[in-house]
Amino acid sequence: MRYLFILVIALSFLQAPAQSIINKAKLDKKIDSLFQSFNNQNSPGYAITVLQNGKVITKKTYGMANLEFGIPFSHNTIVGITYSEGREFISIAAALLEQDGVLTLNDKVSRYFPKLPAWSENVTILDLLNHSSGFCDEWATLVLMQASMSNRLDVSQFLNFLYTQPTPQVEPGKGYMYSNSDYGLLRLILEKASNENLSAYLKRKVFEPLGMSSTQMPNNKEVVIANHAFSYYSDQPGKYNVWLRDKTSPGGNYQVLTSANDLEKWAAAHNDPTTFIAKASTRLKQQSRPIPVLRGTDYPFGQKLKHIGNYAMIVHEGVSGWRYLSRVPEAGLSIICLGNYLGGYDEKIDALYEEIFQLKKLPVTAPKLPVKALPTRHNDLVKYAGTYRQLNQLTFQSSVEPKLYQELNVIGDSLYLHFATTDSIALLKVGDNIFKDPEYPAWLVFSQSHKDSAMHVTIYNQGDYTETWHWKRETTTKTKYTNAQLQKFTGKYYSKHLDFYWTIVMNDAGELVVKRPTIADKILEPFYNDEFRLIIEFREHEESRVWINFEYDKAGKVNGFNIQNSRLMHHQFDKVN
């Protein structure tokens, strides 16, 4: 019997997950190397915490919470994590309300808002969580009539926007399209079902019981909050700008403010399967489906299932690469990373786990590319000019692949890359068919399989992350129209959904111009496959594109047009004159 007991104990050790002994000195050195560029008083900051079995292994901070006043970043610094990260908290609230019998995830949304359109009669709360409701995305749709998505949008406007939607964007319950409206409506349903503001509910039912005293879902973004850090972004190396582009609408009003110290308690609640948080999270995973257009298990409610070596890893992040918490339950490990720089840092966290588990990472076979600028001549550059489409654009937004094009043209003796309507850079020639960005470590390598084939470009980005992209030059020509043909597209068009008019006119240069009463005039550009491209702005200096297809009656007369992009399956404007 004694031998049997010893055998059972021995087998249990053989089958137990490996609990890595972490070398703190080596780990600190690795963290320092990964966040070296932020280890100064002139950059935004980060707080990193590594825990094993609930015990802190190390805590590190870098950079500044406030660059203007020289305030260092700390583990008590409060940061507003981006909108998609806030989805985890609002989803947990939905599961908790179901635990309390207030609602069920299978409730029809029309039960709470009967004025929603007839086509949405069978849409459920779960469909909102899964982005399979069919409701329009408020950001992508309302930008058709608003100059900036920083404009305020009240609840009554938001609801009217949903009430008047004529048809679903995707098949309810089956399709998929990432829609901020889904979570905006979810918040309103939770508040109506509980008869309590969501911010108050989360404070009372989640944050206070867990001791997360610095965490909140604010109702008013203008309230002064102690230790609240500015967020920053960068449009050129080493220079940072304050992010002031918050959106005020139901679809954006579930942003969460938190600190690295508070996230230790959030991690502990998830790591203990007996807690109400862990049970709510399990319920969500049982009911929700992963984003169907992405590879892997990536839930819309803010968690992903990944692997690091032979270990399963649970990643807490939205769609922007802000991995504020990641956990490897089998090894009892959690890593918290919270910062105020609006840039993804997934690969840094993966590198920490690789260090902890002593995983041998395959060397990145990034080519060694030249950097010395060479002289150029106009005639030698002409062969590179043209319109290039980015290939293999798999995104979280929908099954519609974004049509992303880049323009290259020759001005004088320089090859210019135009990455926005008002921004371009002169590329440096550094080798045969090789050009380099003058500021960033990014190279464009041109190639053709034979002289009559389409020109391809491979872009090697060897900055903080090593990435490779592929472009292909369009071999077809953009559709060309005579002035008489373009004139047929002019006139006044009406969106019944938005109760809004567009007027299309032709200017003296023979271009179609979209005129809207609330937005500056924009050129409607003939593109490929009889489509027209319209550049729109979500916010200042943040461009997007919509694609317009004109429609004709049986007599061949233009009677309207339809608009599409990856988060706007269709939007109809009818011609009224």
Secondary structure in CASP SS format (residue, H / E / C, confidence):
PFRMAT SS
TARGET T0000
AUTHOR 0000-0000-0000
METHOD secondary structure of the structure
MODEL  1
M C 1.00
R H 1.00
Y H 1.00
L H 1.00
F H 1.00
I H 1.00
L H 1.00
V H 1.00
I H 1.00
A H 1.00
L H 1.00
S H 1.00
F H 1.00
L H 1.00
Q H 1.00
A C 1.00
P C 1.00
A C 1.00
Q C 1.00
S C 1.00
I C 1.00
I C 1.00
N C 1.00
K H 1.00
A H 1.00
K H 1.00
L H 1.00
D H 1.00
K H 1.00
K H 1.00
I H 1.00
D H 1.00
S H 1.00
L H 1.00
F C 1.00
Q H 1.00
S H 1.00
F H 1.00
N C 1.00
N C 1.00
Q C 1.00
N C 1.00
S C 1.00
P E 1.00
G C 1.00
Y E 1.00
A E 1.00
I E 1.00
T E 1.00
V E 1.00
L E 1.00
Q E 1.00
N C 1.00
G C 1.00
K E 1.00
V E 1.00
I E 1.00
T E 1.00
K E 1.00
K E 1.00
T E 1.00
Y E 1.00
G C 1.00
M E 1.00
A E 1.00
N E 1.00
L C 1.00
E C 1.00
F C 1.00
G C 1.00
I E 1.00
P E 1.00
F C 1.00
S C 1.00
H C 1.00
N C 1.00
T C 1.00
I E 1.00
V E 1.00
G E 1.00
I E 1.00
T C 1.00
Y H 1.00
S H 1.00
E H 1.00
G H 1.00
R H 1.00
E H 1.00
F H 1.00
I H 1.00
S H 1.00
I H 1.00
A H 1.00
A H 1.00
A H 1.00
L H 1.00
L H 1.00
E H 1.00
Q H 1.00
D C 1.00
G C 1.00
V C 1.00
L C 1.00
T C 1.00
L C 1.00
N C 1.00
D C 1.00
K E 1.00
V H 1.00
S H 1.00
R H 1.00
Y C 1.00
F C 1.00
P C 1.00
K C 1.00
L C 1.00
P C 1.00
A H 1.00
W H 1.00
S H 1.00
E C 1.00
N C 1.00
V C 1.00
T E 1.00
I H 1.00
L H 1.00
D H 1.00
L H 1.00
L H 1.00
N C 1.00
H C 1.00
S C 1.00
S C 1.00
G C 1.00
F C 1.00
C C 1.00
D C 1.00
E H 1.00
W H 1.00
A H 1.00
T H 1.00
L H 1.00
V C 1.00
L C 1.00
M C 1.00
Q C 1.00
A C 1.00
S C 1.00
M C 1.00
S C 1.00
N C 1.00
R C 1.00
L C 1.00
D C 1.00
V H 1.00
S H 1.00
Q H 1.00
F H 1.00
L H 1.00
N H 1.00
F H 1.00
L H 1.00
Y H 1.00
T C 1.00
Q C 1.00
P C 1.00
T C 1.00
P C 1.00
Q C 1.00
V C 1.00
E C 1.00
P C 1.00
G C 1.00
K C 1.00
G C 1.00
Y C 1.00
M E 1.00
Y C 1.00
S C 1.00
N H 1.00
S H 1.00
D H 1.00
Y H 1.00
G H 1.00
L H 1.00
L H 1.00
R H 1.00
L H 1.00
I H 1.00
L H 1.00
E H 1.00
K H 1.00
A H 1.00
S H 1.00
N C 1.00
E C 1.00
N C 1.00
L H 1.00
S H 1.00
A H 1.00
Y H 1.00
L H 1.00
K H 1.00
R H 1.00
K H 1.00
V H 1.00
F H 1.00
E H 1.00
P H 1.00
L H 1.00
G C 1.00
M C 1.00
S C 1.00
S C 1.00
T C 1.00
Q E 1.00
M C 1.00
P C 1.00
N C 1.00
N C 1.00
K C 1.00
E C 1.00
V C 1.00
V C 1.00
I C 1.00
A C 1.00
N C 1.00
H E 1.00
A C 1.00
F C 1.00
S C 1.00
Y E 1.00
Y E 1.00
S E 1.00
D E 1.00
Q E 1.00
P C 1.00
G C 1.00
K E 1.00
Y E 1.00
N E 1.00
V E 1.00
W C 1.00
L C 1.00
R C 1.00
D C 1.00
K C 1.00
T C 1.00
S C 1.00
P H 1.00
G H 1.00
G H 1.00
N C 1.00
Y C 1.00
Q C 1.00
V E 1.00
L E 1.00
T E 1.00
S C 1.00
A H 1.00
N H 1.00
D H 1.00
L H 1.00
E H 1.00
K H 1.00
W H 1.00
A H 1.00
A H 1.00
A H 1.00
H H 1.00
N H 1.00
D C 1.00
P C 1.00
T C 1.00
T C 1.00
F H 1.00
I H 1.00
A H 1.00
K H 1.00
A H 1.00
S H 1.00
T H 1.00
R H 1.00
L H 1.00
K H 1.00
Q H 1.00
Q H 1.00
S C 1.00
R C 1.00
P C 1.00
I C 1.00
P C 1.00
V C 1.00
L C 1.00
R C 1.00
G C 1.00
T E 1.00
D E 1.00
Y C 1.00
P C 1.00
F C 1.00
G C 1.00
Q E 1.00
K E 1.00
L E 1.00
K E 1.00
H E 1.00
I E 1.00
G C 1.00
N C 1.00
Y E 1.00
A E 1.00
M E 1.00
I E 1.00
V E 1.00
H E 1.00
E C 1.00
G C 1.00
V C 1.00
S C 1.00
G C 1.00
W C 1.00
R C 1.00
Y C 1.00
L E 1.00
S E 1.00
R E 1.00
V E 1.00
P H 1.00
E H 1.00
A H 1.00
G C 1.00
L E 1.00
S E 1.00
I E 1.00
I E 1.00
C E 1.00
L E 1.00
G E 1.00
N C 1.00
Y E 1.00
L C 1.00
G C 1.00
G C 1.00
Y C 1.00
D H 1.00
E H 1.00
K H 1.00
I H 1.00
D H 1.00
A H 1.00
L H 1.00
Y H 1.00
E H 1.00
E H 1.00
I H 1.00
F C 1.00
Q C 1.00
L C 1.00
K C 1.00
K C 1.00
L C 1.00
P C 1.00
V C 1.00
T C 1.00
A C 1.00
P C 1.00
K C 1.00
L C 1.00
P C 1.00
V C 1.00
K C 1.00
A C 1.00
L C 1.00
P C 1.00
T C 1.00
R C 1.00
H H 1.00
N H 1.00
D H 1.00
L H 1.00
V H 1.00
K H 1.00
Y H 1.00
A C 1.00
G E 1.00
T E 1.00
Y E 1.00
R E 1.00
Q E 1.00
L C 1.00
N C 1.00
Q C 1.00
L C 1.00
T C 1.00
F C 1.00
Q C 1.00
S E 1.00
S C 1.00
V C 1.00
E C 1.00
P C 1.00
K C 1.00
L C 1.00
Y E 1.00
Q E 1.00
E E 1.00
L E 1.00
N E 1.00
V E 1.00
I E 1.00
G C 1.00
D C 1.00
S E 1.00
L E 1.00
Y E 1.00
L E 1.00
H E 1.00
F C 1.00
A C 1.00
T C 1.00
T C 1.00
D C 1.00
S E 1.00
I E 1.00
A E 1.00
L E 1.00
L E 1.00
K E 1.00
V E 1.00
G E 1.00
D C 1.00
N C 1.00
I E 1.00
F E 1.00
K E 1.00
D C 1.00
P C 1.00
E C 1.00
Y C 1.00
P C 1.00
A E 1.00
W E 1.00
L E 1.00
V E 1.00
F E 1.00
S E 1.00
Q C 1.00
S C 1.00
H C 1.00
K C 1.00
D C 1.00
S C 1.00
A C 1.00
M C 1.00
H E 1.00
V E 1.00
T E 1.00
I E 1.00
Y E 1.00
N E 1.00
Q E 1.00
G C 1.00
D C 1.00
Y C 1.00
T E 1.00
E E 1.00
T E 1.00
W E 1.00
H E 1.00
W E 1.00
K E 1.00
R E 1.00
E C 1.00
T C 1.00
T C 1.00
T C 1.00
K C 1.00
T C 1.00
K C 1.00
Y C 1.00
T C 1.00
N H 1.00
A H 1.00
Q H 1.00
L H 1.00
Q H 1.00
K C 1.00
F C 1.00
T C 1.00
G E 1.00
K E 1.00
Y E 1.00
Y E 1.00
S E 1.00
K C 1.00
H C 1.00
L C 1.00
D C 1.00
F E 1.00
Y E 1.00
W E 1.00
T E 1.00
I E 1.00
V E 1.00
M E 1.00
N C 1.00
D C 1.00
A C 1.00
G C 1.00
E C 1.00
L E 1.00
V E 1.00
V E 1.00
K E 1.00
R E 1.00
P C 1.00
T C 1.00
I E 1.00
A E 1.00
D E 1.00
K E 1.00
I E 1.00
L E 1.00
E E 1.00
P E 1.00
F C 1.00
Y C 1.00
N C 1.00
D C 1.00
E C 1.00
F E 1.00
R E 1.00
L E 1.00
I E 1.00
I E 1.00
E E 1.00
F E 1.00
R E 1.00
E C 1.00
H C 1.00
E E 1.00
E E 1.00
S E 1.00
R E 1.00
V E 1.00
W E 1.00
I E 1.00
N E 1.00
F E 1.00
E E 1.00
Y E 1.00
D C 1.00
K C 1.00
A C 1.00
G C 1.00
K C 1.00
V E 1.00
N E 1.00
G E 1.00
F E 1.00
N E 1.00
I E 1.00
Q E 1.00
N E 1.00
S C 1.00
R C 1.00
L E 1.00
M E 1.00
H E 1.00
H E 1.00
Q E 1.00
F E 1.00
D E 1.00
K E 1.00
V C 1.00
N C 1.00
END
